[in-house]
Amino acid sequence: DAAGPRLEAMILQASRLDLPALLSSWEAKVKDAGSLDLDGKRLRVLAIEPAPGLVVEAAIDPATGRILRSRGASSSPGMPLEFVTTYSDFREVSGVLVPMREENWANGKSTGVTILEKVTFPKALPEATFRP
């Protein structure tokens, strides 16, 4: 069982995995969080609260509609949490736009860079893939 900061961290990380779907499915709860300057671009920031005290933001390039930065944070007292990821080097793979580079930070400290060299999508998944 997970609780407290561990559960919050899992919710924040899971929320960013498919941020476009989250924003779309919770459209009525999406809030305008202003703008952000990133690498010489002015991005529009949309925010959603996936759970009480948690916020997930998507910084979107208005020219392309691409999410170039995500941020997840907790306002819980005691242990602050903030995860930031920037996305770049977008390529289309089998009709899906994929950011081939991600840079990640946790609480202001770099946790690494992920560079995808090759992406493939299976035609089908085994039936038991999502069963516990």
C-alpha positions as CSV (number, residue, x, y, z in Angstrom):
1,D,0.0,0.0,0.0
2,A,1.2,3.5,-0.8
3,A,0.2,6.6,1.2
4,G,1.4,10.2,1.7
5,P,4.3,11.5,-0.4
6,R,4.9,8.1,-2.1
7,L,1.3,7.9,-3.3
8,E,1.4,11.5,-4.4
9,A,4.6,10.9,-6.4
10,M,3.0,7.9,-8.1
11,I,-0.2,9.9,-9.0
12,L,1.9,12.8,-10.4
13,Q,4.1,10.6,-12.5
14,A,1.2,8.5,-13.8
15,S,-0.7,11.7,-14.7
16,R,2.1,12.9,-16.9
17,L,2.4,9.6,-18.8
18,D,-0.6,10.5,-21.0
19,L,-1.1,14.1,-20.3
20,P,-3.1,14.9,-23.5
21,A,-5.6,12.2,-22.7
22,L,-5.9,13.4,-19.1
23,L,-6.5,17.0,-20.2
24,S,-9.1,15.8,-22.8
25,S,-11.0,13.5,-20.4
26,W,-11.1,16.1,-17.6
27,E,-11.7,19.1,-19.9
28,A,-14.2,20.7,-17.5
29,K,-11.6,20.8,-14.8
30,V,-8.8,22.2,-16.8
31,K,-7.7,25.7,-15.7
32,D,-5.7,28.4,-17.5
33,A,-2.5,28.8,-15.5
34,G,-1.0,31.6,-17.5
35,S,2.1,31.5,-19.6
36,L,5.7,30.4,-19.3
37,D,8.8,31.3,-21.3
38,L,10.9,28.3,-22.3
39,D,13.8,28.3,-24.8
40,G,12.7,31.6,-26.3
41,K,9.1,30.5,-26.7
42,R,6.0,31.8,-24.9
43,L,4.0,28.7,-23.8
44,R,0.4,28.6,-22.6
45,V,0.1,26.6,-19.4
46,L,-3.0,24.5,-18.6
47,A,-3.4,22.9,-15.2
48,I,-5.5,20.1,-13.7
49,E,-5.9,18.7,-10.2
50,P,-5.8,14.9,-10.4
51,A,-6.2,14.6,-6.7
52,P,-6.7,17.0,-3.8
53,G,-3.5,19.0,-3.2
54,L,-1.9,17.9,-6.4
55,V,-1.5,19.9,-9.6
56,V,-0.3,18.8,-13.1
57,E,0.6,21.4,-15.6
58,A,1.1,21.2,-19.4
59,A,3.1,24.0,-21.0
60,I,1.9,24.0,-24.6
61,D,3.4,25.7,-27.7
62,P,0.5,27.6,-29.3
63,A,2.1,27.4,-32.7
64,T,2.3,23.6,-32.8
65,G,0.0,22.4,-30.0
66,R,2.8,20.3,-28.6
67,I,3.3,19.9,-24.9
68,L,7.0,21.0,-24.4
69,R,7.0,20.9,-20.6
70,S,5.1,19.2,-17.8
71,R,5.1,19.9,-14.1
72,G,3.6,17.9,-11.3
73,A,3.6,19.3,-7.8
74,S,2.1,18.6,-4.3
75,S,1.1,21.3,-1.9
76,S,1.1,18.9,1.0
77,P,3.0,20.1,4.1
78,G,6.1,18.3,5.2
79,M,7.6,16.9,2.1
80,P,7.5,19.1,-1.0
81,L,7.2,17.3,-4.4
82,E,7.8,18.8,-7.8
83,F,8.5,16.9,-11.0
84,V,9.4,18.7,-14.2
85,T,9.9,17.2,-17.6
86,T,10.8,19.0,-20.9
87,Y,10.1,17.3,-24.2
88,S,11.9,17.8,-27.5
89,D,13.0,16.2,-30.8
90,F,9.5,15.2,-31.8
91,R,9.2,12.6,-34.5
92,E,6.2,10.9,-36.1
93,V,6.3,7.1,-35.6
94,S,3.5,5.0,-37.1
95,G,1.3,8.1,-37.1
96,V,2.0,8.9,-33.4
97,L,4.0,12.0,-32.5
98,V,6.8,11.0,-30.1
99,P,9.2,13.2,-28.1
100,M,12.5,11.4,-28.6
101,R,14.2,13.4,-25.8
102,E,13.0,14.1,-22.2
103,E,14.9,16.0,-19.5
104,N,13.7,15.4,-16.0
105,W,14.0,17.1,-12.6
106,A,12.7,16.3,-9.2
107,N,12.5,19.0,-6.6
108,G,14.8,21.2,-8.7
109,K,17.6,18.6,-9.2
110,S,18.3,16.9,-12.5
111,T,17.3,13.2,-12.5
112,G,18.5,12.5,-16.0
113,V,17.9,12.7,-19.7
114,T,16.1,10.1,-21.7
115,I,16.9,9.8,-25.4
116,L,14.9,7.3,-27.5
117,E,16.8,5.9,-30.4
118,K,14.0,3.8,-31.8
119,V,10.3,3.5,-31.1
120,T,8.0,0.7,-32.3
121,F,4.4,0.0,-31.4
122,P,3.0,-3.6,-31.2
123,K,0.1,-4.4,-33.5
124,A,-1.7,-6.0,-30.6
125,L,-1.1,-6.8,-26.9
126,P,-1.7,-10.1,-25.3
127,E,-5.1,-10.3,-23.6
128,A,-3.6,-10.6,-20.1
129,T,-1.4,-7.5,-20.4
130,F,-3.4,-5.3,-18.1
131,R,-4.7,-7.9,-15.6
132,P,-3.3,-7.9,-12.1
